[in-house]
Structure formats: structure tokens, C-alpha cells
Amino acid sequence: MIAAILSLTLLGAALGILLGVANRFLKVEGNPVVEELVAMMPGSNCGQCGFPGCTGAAEAIVDGSAPATCCPPGGKALATAIAAKLGLTVDLSGMSDDGPKIAVVALHRKMPDRGPGHETGAGHPATLGHAQTCRCVR
């Protein structure tokens, strides 16, 4: 039993060291320009640009298959910064930049009657904060 535990421990340690050494020698360097563009982007990985995340969009912009204006959440400011970074000219006339969007959460609304023991009314919270203000009979 001790021999099995010891042999598996040594095997795991040796393979771990081997993987660490291989990682150092076989490391693939990325494009530093792509990494800089990814750092400039919003980082939401929303896919609105049609690419799989911000890294895909940055790679497409650098290799020329996408315009500098392809990131809708970044808006005009990001497009201008990308164009300046890559030395491109950019046409911003087709972009709309409405600024940041702010979500409004409606906390109070009339809930449907849930039966006896659950008081509802015009001031009953719909979702958020339900546990703090609900007068449910348990």
C-alpha cells in the first residue's frame, strides 16, 4: 500500500516537473499588438461584432479582415483609439454613440395573488429584495 502511494506520488511529481519544463521551452508567443487591442476593448466578450470574443475581434482588426469600428460597445472612442494605434483612417459617420446605457430595475409592482398567507399589494417588491420586505407567513 505504501509502495503504491509512493510510486504514484513520485510519478505525479515527475510528470508535473516535465510539464513545467515543456511549458517554458514550447511557449507560443502571441502578437503584442493584439494583446494591446484586447486591453483597450471593453472585455465583455459579447459577440456583437460577429467574432468569438474580444480576442477574436482584435485579431481580425490586426490582420485587416475587420474594420476598426467593429466593436459596438466600445463606440466611437474605441474606434478612434484603435485607428490611432494601428495608423488607420476610420469613418465614424455610420456609428452611433449613445453613451453608456443604464439599466433600471423596477422593484415595486403589483404581484398576482399567491393565495392565503401571502400578502401582496401595490408596494410589494417584484423580485429583488423580496426576502427583506415580504410579509409571507411561513
C-alpha positions in Angstrom: 0.0 0.0 0.0 2.8 2.4 0.9 4.7 1.5 -2.3 1.7 2.3 -4.5 1.1 5.7 -2.8 4.8 6.5 -3.0 5.1 5.4 -6.7 2.0 7.4 -7.7 3.3 10.5 -5.8 6.7 10.3 -7.5 5.1 9.7 -10.9 2.8 12.7 -10.4 5.7 15.0 -9.3 7.9 13.9 -12.2 5.2 14.4 -14.8 4.4 17.8 -13.2 8.0 18.9 -13.4 8.2 17.7 -17.0 5.1 19.7 -17.9 6.5 22.8 -16.3 9.8 22.5 -18.3 7.9 21.8 -21.5 5.7 24.9 -20.9 8.9 27.1 -20.7 10.5 25.6 -23.8 7.4 25.2 -26.0 5.7 28.5 -25.2 3.9 30.2 -28.0 4.3 33.9 -28.1 1.2 35.9 -29.0 1.0 39.1 -31.1 1.7 42.0 -28.8 -0.5 44.4 -30.9 -3.4 42.0 -30.5 -2.9 41.9 -26.7 -2.8 45.7 -26.6 -6.1 46.0 -28.6 -7.7 43.4 -26.3 -6.6 45.5 -23.3 -8.3 48.6 -24.9 -11.6 46.8 -25.6 -14.5 46.6 -23.1 -13.8 42.9 -22.4 -17.4 41.9 -22.3 -16.9 39.2 -24.9 -20.5 39.9 -26.1 -20.1 38.8 -29.7 -22.0 41.8 -31.1 -19.1 42.3 -33.6 -19.6 38.8 -35.0 -16.3 37.4 -33.6 -15.9 35.0 -30.7 -15.0 37.4 -28.0 -12.7 40.5 -27.9 -9.6 38.5 -28.7 -11.1 37.3 -32.0 -12.2 40.8 -32.9 -8.7 42.2 -32.1 -7.0 39.5 -34.2 -9.4 40.3 -37.1 -8.7 44.0 -36.8 -4.9 43.5 -36.8 -5.0 41.2 -39.9 -7.3 43.5 -41.7 -10.4 41.3 -42.0 -12.5 43.6 -39.8 -12.7 47.4 -39.6 -11.6 49.4 -36.5 -15.3 50.2 -35.9 -16.4 46.6 -35.4 -16.9 46.8 -31.6 -20.3 48.3 -30.9 -19.9 48.5 -27.1 -16.6 50.4 -27.5 -18.2 53.1 -29.6 -16.5 56.0 -31.3 -13.9 56.4 -28.7 -12.6 52.9 -29.0 -12.7 53.0 -32.8 -10.7 56.3 -32.8 -8.1 54.8 -30.3 -7.7 51.6 -32.4 -7.3 53.6 -35.6 -4.6 55.8 -33.9 -2.8 52.7 -32.6 -2.7 51.0 -36.0 -2.3 54.1 -38.1 -5.6 53.6 -39.9 -8.1 56.1 -41.1 -11.6 55.5 -39.8 -15.0 56.7 -40.9 -17.2 57.3 -37.9 -20.2 58.7 -39.7 -22.0 55.3 -39.7 -21.5 54.8 -35.9 -24.0 55.9 -33.3 -22.6 56.6 -29.9 -25.4 57.0 -27.4 -23.1 56.7 -24.4 -23.4 54.2 -21.6 -26.7 52.5 -21.1 -28.1 52.4 -17.5 -30.4 49.6 -16.6 -33.4 50.4 -14.4 -34.7 47.7 -12.2 -38.4 48.1 -11.1 -38.6 46.8 -7.6 -42.2 47.6 -6.7 -45.2 46.4 -8.7 -48.4 44.7 -8.0 -47.8 41.0 -7.7 -50.5 38.4 -8.5 -52.3 37.0 -5.5 -50.5 33.9 -4.3 -53.2 32.6 -2.0 -53.8 32.8 1.7 -50.8 33.7 3.9 -49.0 35.8 1.2 -49.9 39.5 1.4 -49.5 41.3 -1.9 -50.3 44.8 -2.9 -49.1 47.9 -4.9 -46.0 48.2 -2.8 -44.9 44.6 -2.8 -41.5 44.1 -4.4 -41.4 42.1 -7.6 -38.1 40.3 -7.4 -35.1 42.0 -5.8 -35.2 42.4 -2.1 -38.2 40.1 -1.7 -36.8 38.3 1.3 -36.2 41.6 3.3 -39.6 43.1 2.8 -42.0 40.2 2.2 -44.5 39.6 4.9 -45.0 36.0 3.9 -46.5 33.6 6.5 -44.2 30.6 6.8 
